[in-house]
Structures are given as structure tokens and as C-alpha cells.
Amino acid sequence: MNKENFDYAIENTRVIVAPEQKIATFGSTSFRFYLVSELMDRANEVRVRDGRIHADRPQILTPDNFARLLLEGFGEKAEHYIEQLRERARDFAVLRYGFQFRKTDVVERMFRDPIDAVIARTKSQVEGEQEPLSAVIHGVDDAWEVCLLKFTIDMIERSSGGNLGDFRKRGLI
């Protein structure tokens, strides 16, 4: 995939229905997604991919843990730099999120309808079944995995503030 196709997929990813909940701070979270995309060069042929994304429990990376990750495979000069980083960043903490995307969980269905109609039906289905951990995403068919990646990054951004607050409340950072 070239940069233009990647950028096109990112720019043309729209979350129609976002999950009501964020990524859990102290456990794993499983999101169900419905990714709706129109086939290229075929009017009114729409694919809906139905699957799951699993978000592992966020992990706190303290300066020491972060330094260990950075130092893997480096020598003494890198260790000296990391020691300086440790001294300057005593209160520094990073959350590490892990996602597992299993293609075996994905089911594809084809429809011969306008894409707006398929999106509306899918949205209605999710809202009717009251699936709080589900998302409806409108994306690009050939680069659907990029669209899904954008969705996961957006979920991390949406969740990180609350996750950091939860860790602070428990005195973990």
C-alpha cells in the first residue's frame, strides 16, 4: 500500500456509532465492529465486515520500564543517555495499550444497496440490540484494516485520560 492509499483510508474513515464505553483500565476489553465499505468501481455493492478487536489491559510504563524497552540491543552510551532521561523524568509515565486483531473473527456480508442504506440499517441494528461495546465504521474497502487501525488509535485517545485518572486514584502513578 502506498502513502496516498494509506492517507486516503485515514481521511475517509468515519465512526458512525462509537462504543459507549472506553477501554477498561483494569481488565481487557473486547469491541465488536461493523466496518461498512463500498466496493471500488462497483455502484451499490457494499461489504460489511463484522468482527472483534481485543484491547489488553493498559500497562504503566515507568521511566525504568520504558528505559529497559529503549535499551534492548544498545550499548553503554545508550545506557548513559537513558540514565539522564530517568533523572529528568521521575514523574513521567506512559500507558501502553495492546490490541489483538484476529481476522478469524471477521465475517463478511455483501449487499446490493446504496451505502447510506446499509449504514443506516447497520446503525439501527446496533442501537436496537443495545450493544454498548460496538462500533459502526464507514471505511475504504481495499484498506479496511487501516480504517480499523484508525478506529483503535481513536479509542486509545478517547480512553487514555480516564485510564490515567484511574491509575492515579489508586496511587499507581
Backbone as CSV, one residue per row, in Angstrom:
resi,resn,N_x,N_y,N_z,CA_x,CA_y,CA_z,C_x,C_y,C_z
1,MET,0.847,-1.181,0.000,0.000,0.000,0.000,0.887,1.237,0.000
2,ASN,0.600,2.130,-0.907,1.406,3.349,-0.945,0.837,4.403,0.009
3,LYS,1.604,5.481,0.197,1.230,6.532,1.148,-0.102,7.177,0.780
4,GLU,-0.351,7.383,-0.511,-1.608,8.008,-0.933,-2.815,7.163,-0.534
5,ASN,-2.735,5.854,-0.739,-3.840,4.961,-0.365,-4.026,4.938,1.148
6,PHE,-2.914,4.938,1.874,-2.971,4.952,3.333,-3.644,6.236,3.816
7,ASP,-3.178,7.369,3.315,-3.754,8.662,3.704,-5.230,8.745,3.325
8,TYR,-5.575,8.235,2.156,-6.973,8.243,1.709,-7.849,7.440,2.685
9,ALA,-7.355,6.288,3.111,-8.114,5.459,4.053,-8.296,6.170,5.386
10,ILE,-7.243,6.797,5.890,-7.326,7.531,7.164,-8.334,8.671,7.050
11,GLU,-8.226,9.442,5.976,-9.105,10.604,5.792,-10.557,10.217,5.562
12,ASN,-10.807,9.017,5.069,-12.169,8.598,4.742,-12.729,7.562,5.712
13,THR,-12.215,7.546,6.900,-12.753,6.685,7.954,-13.645,7.534,8.839
14,ARG,-14.894,7.122,8.965,-15.846,7.839,9.815,-16.473,6.857,10.785
15,VAL,-16.475,7.201,12.038,-17.157,6.378,13.039,-18.598,6.872,13.097
16,ILE,-19.504,5.983,12.731,-20.929,6.315,12.706,-21.521,6.126,14.098
17,VAL,-21.177,5.015,14.734,-21.584,4.733,16.116,-20.314,4.346,16.859
18,ALA,-20.002,5.088,17.918,-18.823,4.788,18.739,-19.248,3.945,19.939
19,PRO,-18.345,3.111,20.438,-18.675,2.368,21.660,-18.994,3.329,22.802
20,GLU,-19.952,2.951,23.626,-20.336,3.810,24.745,-19.291,3.789,25.849
21,GLN,-18.510,2.736,25.919,-17.520,2.609,26.983,-16.125,2.793,26.422
22,LYS,-15.207,3.183,27.314,-13.806,3.312,26.937,-13.089,1.987,27.177
23,ILE,-11.826,1.957,26.860,-11.007,0.782,27.142,-10.896,0.654,28.656
24,ALA,-11.176,-0.525,29.179,-11.137,-0.748,30.628,-9.722,-0.548,31.146
25,THR,-9.614,0.081,32.312,-8.307,0.332,32.913,-7.725,-0.927,33.537
26,PHE,-8.558,-1.712,34.195,-8.046,-2.836,34.979,-8.496,-4.190,34.445
27,GLY,-8.663,-4.287,33.157,-9.036,-5.556,32.548,-8.978,-5.425,31.040
28,SER,-9.249,-6.495,30.362,-9.254,-6.425,28.906,-10.650,-6.024,28.430
29,THR,-10.715,-5.500,27.219,-11.972,-5.040,26.640,-12.077,-5.615,25.235
30,SER,-13.255,-6.073,24.877,-13.474,-6.607,23.541,-14.537,-5.754,22.847
31,PHE,-14.146,-5.112,21.755,-15.058,-4.284,20.979,-15.524,-5.057,19.753
32,ARG,-16.801,-4.939,19.453,-17.323,-5.504,18.217,-17.393,-4.377,17.200
33,PHE,-16.975,-4.649,15.987,-17.031,-3.626,14.960,-17.812,-4.125,13.747
34,TYR,-18.446,-3.175,13.096,-19.095,-3.381,11.812,-18.459,-2.349,10.892
35,LEU,-17.623,-2.799,9.975,-16.964,-1.884,9.059,-17.673,-1.965,7.711
36,VAL,-18.277,-0.859,7.311,-19.082,-0.795,6.090,-18.265,-0.082,5.016
37,SER,-18.145,-0.725,3.849,-17.375,-0.113,2.768,-17.990,-0.468,1.415
38,GLU,-17.901,0.491,0.509,-18.402,0.261,-0.844,-17.262,-0.294,-1.688
39,LEU,-17.562,-1.293,-2.498,-16.541,-1.865,-3.360,-16.117,-0.834,-4.405
40,MET,-14.847,-0.787,-4.691,-14.325,0.165,-5.657,-14.867,-0.182,-7.045
41,ASP,-15.221,0.825,-7.785,-15.682,0.685,-9.173,-16.956,-0.138,-9.320
42,ARG,-17.727,-0.282,-8.262,-18.993,-1.022,-8.349,-20.048,-0.256,-7.556
43,ALA,-20.959,0.347,-8.241,-22.005,1.121,-7.577,-22.960,0.187,-6.837
44,ASN,-23.331,0.604,-5.647,-24.315,-0.103,-4.824,-23.921,-1.537,-4.471
45,GLU,-22.632,-1.819,-4.408,-22.154,-3.092,-3.871,-21.366,-2.766,-2.621
46,VAL,-21.896,-3.225,-1.496,-21.368,-2.839,-0.193,-20.995,-4.083,0.594
47,ARG,-19.845,-3.999,1.278,-19.383,-5.095,2.130,-19.460,-4.628,3.586
48,VAL,-19.991,-5.504,4.437,-19.999,-5.242,5.876,-19.142,-6.315,6.527
49,ARG,-18.108,-5.877,7.205,-17.251,-6.792,7.963,-17.650,-6.682,9.426
50,ASP,-17.916,-7.804,10.027,-18.366,-7.886,11.418,-17.306,-8.695,12.153
51,GLY,-16.687,-8.101,13.160,-15.632,-8.798,13.880,-15.378,-8.186,15.240
52,ARG,-14.275,-8.597,15.830,-13.919,-8.130,17.172,-12.477,-7.646,17.209
53,ILE,-12.262,-6.649,18.058,-10.920,-6.182,18.398,-10.797,-6.342,19.905
54,HIS,-9.715,-6.918,20.334,-9.490,-7.145,21.763,-8.408,-6.189,22.254
55,ALA,-8.759,-5.384,23.236,-7.806,-4.450,23.841,-7.334,-5.052,25.154
56,ASP,-6.037,-5.271,25.260,-5.480,-5.765,26.515,-5.509,-4.655,27.552
57,ARG,-5.380,-5.038,28.806,-5.339,-4.083,29.905,-4.174,-3.124,29.676
58,PRO,-4.411,-1.787,29.795,-3.297,-0.843,29.651,-2.237,-1.104,30.719
59,GLN,-0.995,-0.950,30.340,0.113,-1.152,31.280,0.812,0.177,31.526
60,ILE,1.254,0.377,32.747,2.005,1.587,33.082,3.469,1.321,32.763
61,LEU,4.045,2.209,31.993,5.481,2.141,31.730,6.127,3.293,32.492
62,THR,6.805,2.969,33.573,7.539,3.959,34.355,8.839,4.274,33.621
63,PRO,9.568,5.304,34.041,10.841,5.593,33.373,11.776,4.377,33.334
64,ASP,11.808,3.590,34.404,12.690,2.407,34.414,12.246,1.378,33.378
65,ASN,10.943,1.081,33.353,10.438,0.101,32.379,10.592,0.611,30.948
66,PHE,10.299,1.893,30.762,10.427,2.499,29.444,11.885,2.447,28.990
67,ALA,12.797,2.730,29.915,14.225,2.695,29.606,14.662,1.293,29.199
68,ARG,14.162,0.291,29.881,14.522,-1.093,29.525,14.080,-1.418,28.101
69,LEU,12.891,-0.961,27.724,12.425,-1.183,26.353,13.315,-0.468,25.339
70,LEU,13.705,0.765,25.681,14.543,1.544,24.769,15.945,0.967,24.638
71,LEU,16.461,0.373,25.720,17.847,-0.081,25.741,18.075,-1.442,25.099
72,GLU,17.045,-2.155,24.847,17.213,-3.503,24.316,18.050,-3.472,23.042
73,GLY,19.214,-4.108,23.091,20.103,-4.179,21.943,21.077,-3.022,21.819
74,PHE,21.117,-2.098,22.782,22.035,-0.961,22.727,23.150,-1.123,23.753
75,GLY,24.191,-0.324,23.611,25.371,-0.430,24.473,25.427,0.594,25.582
76,GLU,26.679,0.814,26.087,26.921,1.663,27.262,26.545,3.124,27.035
77,LYS,26.815,3.660,25.842,26.495,5.067,25.573,24.996,5.309,25.656
78,ALA,24.231,4.370,25.171,22.773,4.487,25.256,22.330,4.429,26.718
79,GLU,22.980,3.586,27.511,22.639,3.493,28.939,22.866,4.823,29.640
80,HIS,23.964,5.519,29.295,24.248,6.827,29.888,23.136,7.821,29.542
81,TYR,22.701,7.828,28.290,21.619,8.723,27.868,20.327,8.404,28.618
82,ILE,20.013,7.125,28.748,18.789,6.719,29.437,18.850,7.106,30.911
83,GLU,20.027,7.035,31.506,20.171,7.448,32.912,19.829,8.932,33.050
84,GLN,20.265,9.745,32.103,19.911,11.168,32.123,18.402,11.346,31.963
85,LEU,17.819,10.567,31.100,16.369,10.620,30.898,15.633,10.266,32.183
86,ARG,16.095,9.240,32.877,15.479,8.826,34.147,15.497,9.966,35.161
87,GLU,16.623,10.660,35.268,16.759,11.749,36.238,15.807,12.899,35.935
88,ARG,15.594,13.193,34.653,14.727,14.308,34.266,13.255,13.950,34.295
89,ALA,12.937,12.675,34.247,11.540,12.261,34.075,11.056,11.376,35.217
90,ARG,11.321,11.766,36.430,10.916,10.972,37.596,9.401,10.742,37.648
91,ASP,8.636,11.765,37.276,7.180,11.653,37.339,6.567,11.256,35.995
92,PHE,7.396,10.864,35.097,6.979,10.512,33.750,6.408,9.090,33.742
93,ALA,5.238,8.938,33.147,4.652,7.601,32.985,3.933,7.558,31.646
94,VAL,4.009,6.423,31.005,3.368,6.214,29.716,2.443,5.028,29.851
95,LEU,1.295,5.096,29.217,0.413,3.931,29.177,0.681,3.187,27.888
96,ARG,0.795,1.899,28.011,0.996,1.060,26.840,-0.280,0.271,26.613
97,TYR,-0.819,0.394,25.400,-2.035,-0.322,25.039,-1.658,-1.432,24.075
98,GLY,-2.291,-2.568,24.248,-2.065,-3.674,23.330,-3.386,-4.101,22.716
99,PHE,-3.404,-4.227,21.408,-4.594,-4.693,20.707,-4.267,-5.979,19.976
100,GLN,-5.224,-6.854,19.971,-5.104,-8.063,19.166,-6.250,-8.033,18.163
101,PHE,-5.916,-8.153,16.916,-6.937,-8.183,15.890,-6.888,-9.564,15.263
102,ARG,-7.947,-10.284,15.391,-7.985,-11.634,14.866,-8.883,-11.679,13.638
103,LYS,-8.283,-11.905,12.495,-9.052,-11.955,11.263,-10.011,-13.139,11.241
104,THR,-9.742,-14.137,12.048,-10.630,-15.290,12.080,-11.994,-14.917,12.663
105,ASP,-12.030,-13.805,13.383,-13.290,-13.351,13.980,-14.163,-12.584,12.987
106,VAL,-13.633,-12.260,11.831,-14.332,-11.394,10.891,-15.232,-12.203,9.959
107,VAL,-16.476,-11.744,9.864,-17.444,-12.325,8.930,-17.794,-11.223,7.941
108,GLU,-17.802,-11.554,6.669,-18.137,-10.576,5.635,-19.488,-10.894,5.014
109,ARG,-20.276,-9.841,4.816,-21.552,-9.973,4.109,-21.600,-8.923,3.014
110,MET,-22.182,-9.300,1.884,-22.306,-8.393,0.748,-23.760,-7.969,0.584
111,PHE,-23.942,-6.708,0.195,-25.280,-6.158,-0.038,-25.289,-5.415,-1.360
112,ARG,-26.418,-5.446,-2.045,-26.613,-4.673,-3.289,-27.604,-3.558,-2.976
113,ASP,-27.103,-2.569,-2.268,-27.901,-1.417,-1.867,-26.979,-0.198,-1.837
114,PRO,-27.567,0.987,-1.834,-26.727,2.179,-1.639,-26.050,2.123,-0.266
115,ILE,-24.839,2.629,-0.206,-24.069,2.538,1.036,-24.773,3.235,2.200
116,ASP,-25.442,4.351,1.943,-26.147,5.062,3.024,-27.237,4.184,3.641
117,ALA,-27.910,3.394,2.818,-28.957,2.499,3.323,-28.354,1.386,4.183
118,VAL,-27.219,0.847,3.761,-26.561,-0.221,4.532,-26.054,0.332,5.861
119,ILE,-25.486,1.527,5.826,-25.006,2.155,7.066,-26.178,2.382,8.014
120,ALA,-27.284,2.900,7.510,-28.461,3.169,8.344,-28.997,1.881,8.966
121,ARG,-29.065,0.800,8.190,-29.551,-0.489,8.733,-28.600,-1.038,9.795
122,THR,-27.307,-0.939,9.533,-26.320,-1.445,10.488,-26.366,-0.638,11.777
123,LYS,-26.466,0.664,11.644,-26.580,1.541,12.820,-27.832,1.198,13.612
124,SER,-28.931,1.032,12.941,-30.198,0.690,13.582,-30.106,-0.650,14.311
125,GLN,-29.434,-1.624,13.686,-29.254,-2.946,14.304,-28.462,-2.835,15.608
126,VAL,-27.353,-2.094,15.576,-26.508,-1.941,16.771,-27.272,-1.225,17.872
127,GLU,-27.968,-0.159,17.510,-28.724,0.586,18.515,-29.887,-0.242,19.053
128,GLY,-30.541,-1.019,18.204,-31.664,-1.855,18.626,-31.251,-2.988,19.546
129,GLU,-30.057,-3.533,19.322,-29.570,-4.636,20.153,-28.866,-4.136,21.402
130,GLN,-28.750,-2.821,21.526,-28.107,-2.201,22.682,-26.764,-2.863,22.981
131,GLU,-25.867,-2.740,22.034,-24.520,-3.285,22.154,-23.573,-2.147,22.546
132,PRO,-23.322,-1.926,23.848,-22.529,-0.773,24.279,-21.054,-0.831,23.872
133,LEU,-20.557,-1.992,23.507,-19.156,-2.106,23.097,-19.021,-2.334,21.598
134,SER,-19.989,-1.811,20.839,-19.964,-1.971,19.387,-19.741,-0.632,18.686
135,ALA,-19.164,-0.738,17.493,-18.922,0.440,16.668,-19.363,0.150,15.246
136,VAL,-19.883,1.173,14.599,-20.169,1.119,13.169,-19.219,2.114,12.525
137,ILE,-18.428,1.616,11.585,-17.387,2.420,10.955,-17.610,2.410,9.446
138,HIS,-17.566,3.578,8.837,-17.633,3.687,7.377,-16.200,3.861,6.898
139,GLY,-15.737,2.938,6.063,-14.349,2.987,5.635,-14.155,2.680,4.168
140,VAL,-12.917,2.416,3.821,-12.487,2.144,2.449,-12.269,0.640,2.319
141,ASP,-12.842,0.046,1.290,-12.829,-1.414,1.174,-11.425,-2.001,1.048
142,ASP,-10.615,-1.487,0.131,-9.288,-2.061,-0.097,-8.343,-1.859,1.084
143,ALA,-8.586,-0.835,1.873,-7.711,-0.521,3.010,-8.484,-0.588,4.321
144,TRP,-9.380,-1.546,4.430,-10.255,-1.614,5.601,-9.475,-1.815,6.890
145,GLU,-8.349,-2.499,6.838,-7.563,-2.701,8.056,-6.960,-1.387,8.551
146,VAL,-6.612,-0.491,7.630,-6.123,0.839,8.004,-7.242,1.602,8.703
147,CYS,-8.450,1.494,8.179,-9.605,2.146,8.800,-9.812,1.616,10.221
148,LEU,-9.646,0.323,10.392,-9.796,-0.284,11.714,-8.685,0.176,12.652
149,LEU,-7.483,0.318,12.127,-6.370,0.827,12.918,-6.650,2.250,13.377
150,LYS,-7.172,3.080,12.490,-7.527,4.451,12.881,-8.556,4.434,14.003
151,PHE,-9.540,3.562,13.897,-10.544,3.439,14.951,-9.884,3.070,16.288
152,THR,-8.939,2.127,16.289,-8.299,1.714,17.549,-7.469,2.847,18.142
153,ILE,-6.775,3.606,17.294,-5.990,4.746,17.785,-6.925,5.788,18.396
154,ASP,-8.046,6.036,17.745,-9.030,6.975,18.298,-9.562,6.487,19.643
155,MET,-9.772,5.174,19.775,-10.243,4.613,21.060,-9.188,4.802,22.148
156,ILE,-7.931,4.633,21.814,-6.853,4.862,22.789,-6.870,6.321,23.231
157,GLU,-6.969,7.244,22.282,-7.003,8.668,22.622,-8.203,9.001,23.502
158,ARG,-9.338,8.397,23.204,-10.560,8.642,23.970,-10.475,8.052,25.380
159,SER,-9.733,6.974,25.535,-9.676,6.244,26.804,-8.527,6.669,27.711
160,SER,-7.440,7.180,27.134,-6.210,7.360,27.907,-6.356,8.300,29.102
161,GLY,-7.073,9.398,28.937,-7.237,10.317,30.061,-7.925,9.669,31.250
162,GLY,-9.003,8.943,30.983,-9.714,8.245,32.051,-8.880,7.131,32.664
163,ASN,-8.119,6.412,31.818,-7.263,5.346,32.327,-6.181,5.908,33.245
164,LEU,-5.555,7.024,32.832,-4.538,7.654,33.689,-5.162,8.099,35.013
165,GLY,-6.354,8.673,34.949,-7.047,9.088,36.172,-7.325,7.916,37.094
166,ASP,-7.737,6.788,36.526,-7.989,5.583,37.336,-6.714,5.105,38.023
167,PHE,-5.586,5.119,37.300,-4.317,4.695,37.890,-3.898,5.652,39.006
168,ARG,-4.121,6.950,38.791,-3.752,7.959,39.821,-4.617,7.764,41.063
169,LYS,-5.908,7.529,40.899,-6.808,7.343,42.043,-6.363,6.188,42.923
170,ARG,-5.795,5.169,42.299,-5.315,4.013,43.062,-3.872,4.152,43.514
171,GLY,-3.279,5.310,43.234,-1.906,5.551,43.669,-0.859,4.775,42.900
172,LEU,-1.186,4.367,41.691,-0.241,3.562,40.903,0.725,4.419,40.090
173,ILE,0.369,5.692,39.902,1.313,6.628,39.262,1.222,7.960,39.958
